[in-house]
């Protein structure tokens, strides 16, 4: 039994796994422990800030943010400027993309 087996406080990741400290500072630790209470906050913050800004800058037309902790999905689209929210859904909603007519996904499936 390991320490984390008896105290499930987080998840250990081993290289290669990038840690983004800023837009220009990216490191690759040999070993990384992400504590449970910080994982959701850091992931959500990274999705909302870093990834969103980069996707906007490079013209990604649609950005879907699935948050399993809050059971939500946000669909953002570019409309001549920064992203605007097109759709916000909670568990068991049907989701579709304006870019892919006919594609309908169930949010429950995305959250599995």
C-alpha positions as CSV (number, residue, x, y, z in Angstrom):
1,X,0.0,0.0,0.0
2,X,1.2,3.5,-0.8
3,X,0.7,6.8,0.9
4,X,-1.9,7.8,-1.6
5,X,-3.8,4.5,-1.3
6,X,-4.4,5.2,2.4
7,X,-4.8,9.0,2.0
8,X,-6.4,9.7,-1.4
9,X,-5.5,13.4,-1.4
10,X,-4.6,13.7,-5.0
11,X,-3.2,12.2,-8.2
12,X,0.4,11.8,-9.2
13,X,1.5,12.4,-12.8
14,X,4.9,11.6,-14.3
15,X,6.7,13.2,-17.2
16,X,5.9,14.1,-19.8
17,X,3.3,16.4,-18.3
18,X,3.5,20.2,-18.9
19,X,2.8,22.7,-16.1
20,X,1.9,26.1,-17.5
21,X,3.0,28.8,-15.1
22,X,2.4,31.7,-17.5
23,X,2.0,32.2,-21.2
24,X,5.8,32.0,-21.6
25,X,6.8,29.8,-18.7
26,X,6.1,26.1,-19.2
27,X,7.9,23.5,-17.2
28,X,7.9,19.7,-17.2
29,X,8.4,18.3,-13.8
30,X,9.5,14.7,-13.4
31,X,6.8,14.1,-10.8
32,X,3.7,16.2,-10.1
33,X,1.1,15.8,-7.3
34,X,-2.2,17.5,-8.0
35,X,-4.2,17.7,-4.8
36,X,-7.9,16.9,-5.1
37,X,-9.1,20.3,-3.8
38,X,-6.9,22.2,-6.3
39,X,-7.5,20.1,-9.4
40,X,-11.0,21.3,-10.3
41,X,-10.1,24.9,-9.6
42,X,-6.9,24.8,-11.6
43,X,-8.5,22.9,-14.5
44,X,-11.5,25.3,-14.7
45,X,-9.3,28.4,-14.4
46,X,-7.0,27.0,-17.2
47,X,-10.0,26.3,-19.4
48,X,-11.7,29.7,-18.8
49,X,-8.5,31.8,-19.1
50,X,-5.5,30.3,-20.8
51,X,-7.1,27.8,-23.3
52,X,-10.0,30.2,-24.1
53,X,-7.7,33.1,-24.9
54,X,-5.4,30.9,-27.1
55,X,-8.3,29.4,-29.0
56,X,-9.8,32.9,-29.6
57,X,-6.4,34.2,-30.8
58,X,-6.0,31.3,-33.3
59,X,-9.6,31.6,-34.6
60,X,-11.1,28.4,-33.2
61,X,-14.7,29.0,-34.2
62,X,-16.3,27.0,-31.4
63,X,-15.1,26.1,-27.9
64,X,-17.0,23.6,-25.7
65,X,-16.2,23.6,-22.0
66,X,-17.5,20.5,-20.2
67,X,-17.3,20.7,-16.4
68,X,-18.0,17.4,-14.8
69,X,-17.9,18.9,-11.3
70,X,-20.9,21.2,-12.0
71,X,-22.4,18.9,-14.6
72,X,-22.5,21.7,-17.2
73,X,-21.5,22.5,-20.7
74,X,-20.9,25.9,-22.2
75,X,-20.6,26.4,-26.0
76,X,-18.8,29.5,-27.0
77,X,-18.5,30.9,-30.6
78,X,-16.5,33.5,-32.3
79,X,-18.6,36.3,-33.8
80,X,-16.3,39.0,-35.1
81,X,-14.5,39.4,-31.8
82,X,-14.0,37.5,-28.5
83,X,-16.1,34.4,-27.7
84,X,-19.7,34.8,-26.9
85,X,-21.8,32.2,-25.1
86,X,-24.1,30.4,-27.5
87,X,-25.4,27.8,-25.1
88,X,-25.2,26.7,-21.5
89,X,-26.6,23.3,-20.5
90,X,-26.9,21.1,-17.4
91,X,-27.0,17.3,-17.2
92,X,-29.2,15.3,-19.6
93,X,-29.6,18.2,-22.1
94,X,-29.2,17.7,-25.8
95,X,-26.3,19.7,-27.3
96,X,-25.6,20.6,-30.9
97,X,-23.1,22.6,-32.8
98,X,-23.9,25.2,-35.5
99,X,-20.7,24.1,-37.2
100,X,-21.8,20.5,-37.5
101,X,-25.5,20.4,-38.5
102,X,-27.2,17.2,-37.5
103,X,-24.8,16.4,-34.7
104,X,-26.7,16.1,-31.4
105,X,-25.0,14.9,-28.3
106,X,-26.4,14.1,-24.9
107,X,-24.6,15.9,-22.1
108,X,-24.8,12.8,-19.9
109,X,-22.6,11.0,-22.5
110,X,-20.1,13.8,-22.5
111,X,-19.8,13.8,-18.7
112,X,-19.0,10.1,-18.5
